[in-house]
Amino acid sequence: MIPEEVLAKLKIFWQSSFQKSTIPCVTDASTREEIMLPSQDGTLLHTVITRPVFKHNEEVLPDGSSLQNEPAWMKQPDTECREMAQVALPTIVQRSCYPEQLPLYEICGEELAKRGFIHVMQYCRGTGKSQGEWQPNVNEREDGLSLLNWLNDQPWVESMVWWGTSYLALTGWVLADAVPSKMKGMVLNVYGTDRYSSAYEKGMFRHDILTGWAMQNAGRPVDADYLDSCRYRPQIEMDEALWGGKLSWYRDWISNEKLSDEYWQSGFWKMLREIPARTTVPVYVIDAWYDHHFSSAIHGWEALNPETKAHSWLTIGCWNHFGNNVLPWCRPEHLNNNEVALMLDFTKTVLLEKKVPTKQIRYYQIGGDSWQEAKVFPPKKEAIRSFCLTGAKELADSPDEGSDKDKALSFIFDPEHPVPSCGGEALLTSMNLAGSLPQPEPGWRDDVLTFLSPVLEKPLNIFGKIQVKLAVMTDAEDTAFTARLSQVLPDGKAYHMRSSITRILADQTDYQPGTKTTVQITMWDVSWQVPAGCRLRLDISSSDFPQYAVHSNYAGAWAIQKKVCKAKQTIFCGEDSVLELPLMV
């Protein structure tokens, strides 16, 4: 659910985005029709159709544009006024579970109609005026295909593009491999096909994505405190204790913490993960470095079959889930964070120009404030720059360069007092914390170890997955370790770049407390140019809340843990604990 203040800003932004479109207006009039369209099982779904009305005898439109740009289908003689039902027109289709976003959909319908498109918006089963029971995800394939097949049979639909953002993109992805003949392409923004990667990182649950979303979309009012909901133990009983009753689909999410669990390897989520490989229409995948579905979206792109990928587009920007700038430390001039413009560029190509797209991969480079092109994504490793963690809390090019290189550093991790998230990429509910935010001063907490690099003599062009390998020991049965990389500007201020988490038992089945072992923390891909004169800062801890659930320091399924205990965490410095940066050379 989008907060009201965000919705108001989005309304203004979308209106201005349409006004900047390169697709000219061909009319200023439209009609809006609401129908209850049956799905395959007879459930009636609220569907809104906005059509343009063309007055052929007008020479100049209110915005000053001329009808000389009228579409080919308007160049028919002896007709002064045509309504949508009389002419086959290009159509843009959406399905949403967010009726509260009606003001945005109305803008879309009106502005698209001005440009000669039909806009069709259908509300998901059990939301808004649509009949049936609301249950996220599971009905979207059948209901969506019912809508598309119906549209495909309508004489007033010439061709179609699917346009979806967030859950609206999920409703597109889930039927992408079975669309009818008039569907010419799909624009799928800030969502993907690997739900597990949006739910977990190494078995650590992403509270800020799914607990917050479940509260807001429970199908009933939930007035519990969000952070209290995340802290509740055992989490499996939280819905009844705080939310007014069981929420079975939320319990499914929190009860299946391994990718190998049958829940993720069968049914809806297995089908979704496999759909890109069977998709044949061109797809435009749009996502951003600081969108919480980034990893899932990249999976969707990677999994496209080669024939489809050869005609698909990928754009990776630098904004959050709502398209906002997330780089407060600079004033980027080239973000181009205009979802509407991106969608219309693709739509113009496939519907108006009737072209089959050629593969296009574009990504924004943070620090360079520039857009780059690539032949493949994720990128192939060109070089690795490694820094060893030293006992003097330095990041050294080699262990010999650091003082006390083999020293062990320790801290106490208390789950009752987790380290608060401050900047991150897997944040939704706490959207104000997402992005490249300023970091606290080193030493701000005893349970955060900070390592600093020397001043960089040359710029670093990071591109790919940053990894941190740690030699560790704990006195707990199982526990978590976090890593957060930041850029330190010449003035000493540090800003978040990337972060991630792991736990001891993520990659091994058994651990004996008090023994030395290794863990690997892998961060999501990023493109970042760190200028000469800056430093790198790596923070190591054991919690990052509410971006991730707080580990109890006990082994076993996290959602059923009733108690917690403190743990002594030890990091062994030297060549066994390193930061690895993938570089472009």
Sequence and secondary structure as in RCSB ss.txt:
>XXXX:A:sequence
MIPEEVLAKLKIFWQSSFQKSTIPCVTDASTREEIMLPSQDGTLLHTVITRPVFKHNEEVLPDGSSLQNEPAWMK
QPDTECREMAQVALPTIVQRSCYPEQLPLYEICGEELAKRGFIHVMQYCRGTGKSQGEWQPNVNEREDGLSLLNW
LNDQPWVESMVWWGTSYLALTGWVLADAVPSKMKGMVLNVYGTDRYSSAYEKGMFRHDILTGWAMQNAGRPVDAD
YLDSCRYRPQIEMDEALWGGKLSWYRDWISNEKLSDEYWQSGFWKMLREIPARTTVPVYVIDAWYDHHFSSAIHG
WEALNPETKAHSWLTIGCWNHFGNNVLPWCRPEHLNNNEVALMLDFTKTVLLEKKVPTKQIRYYQIGGDSWQEAK
VFPPKKEAIRSFCLTGAKELADSPDEGSDKDKALSFIFDPEHPVPSCGGEALLTSMNLAGSLPQPEPGWRDDVLT
FLSPVLEKPLNIFGKIQVKLAVMTDAEDTAFTARLSQVLPDGKAYHMRSSITRILADQTDYQPGTKTTVQITMWD
VSWQVPAGCRLRLDISSSDFPQYAVHSNYAGAWAIQKKVCKAKQTIFCGEDSVLELPLMV
>XXXX:A:secstr
   HHHHHHHHHHHHHHHHT SS    SEEEEEEEEEE TTS EEEEEEEEEEEETT SB TTS BGGG  GGG 
 SS SEEEGGGS EEEEEEEES GGGHHHHHHHHHHHHHTT EEEEEE TTSTT  S   TTTTHHHHHHHHHHH
HHT TTEEEEEEEEETHHHHHHHTTTTS  TTEEEEEEES  S HHHHHEETTEE HHHHHHHHHHTSSS   S 
HHHHHH SSGGGHHHHHSSS  HHHHHHHH  STTSHHHHSHHHHHHHHHHHH  S EEEEEETT TTHHHHHHH
HHHS HHHHTT EEEEESB TTS B  TTS  S     HHHHHHHHHIIIIIS      EEEEEEBTTTEEEE S
SSS    EEEEEEE TTSBEESSGGGSTTTT EEEEEE TTS  B  SBSS STTGGG BS B   TTSSTT EE
EE    SS EEEEEEEEEEEEEEESSSS EEEEEEEEE TTS EEEEEEEEEEGGGS S   TT  EEEEEEEEE
EEEEE TT EEEEEEES  BTTS    SSSS GGG      EEEEEE EEEEEEEEEE  
